[in-house]
Amino acid sequence: MVTASTMKIAWDKDHIGLRPKIPSWNQADTAVFTELSKMLAGQLSPEQAMQSAKKKVDQATGN
């Protein structure tokens, strides 16, 4: 496989970023990326986007 050496490096523990192991990961992930998309589209300021994302992640995780 041509990409094997690259993938071996990419999956090294110093390079990989794995998602948190929480039951509500899909909801939390959707909240973060939805609010980030709104920020990048100019619909929210960075502060508004992070406050909204935090609120939605807290709701998803029961915090």
Sequence and secondary structure as in RCSB ss.txt:
>XXXX:A:sequence
MVTASTMKIAWDKDHIGLRPKIPSWNQADTAVFTELSKMLAGQLSPEQAMQSAKKKVDQATGN
>XXXX:A:secstr
 TTHHHHHHHTSTTT       TTHHHHHHHHHHHHHHHHTTSS HHHHHHHHHHHHHHHHT 
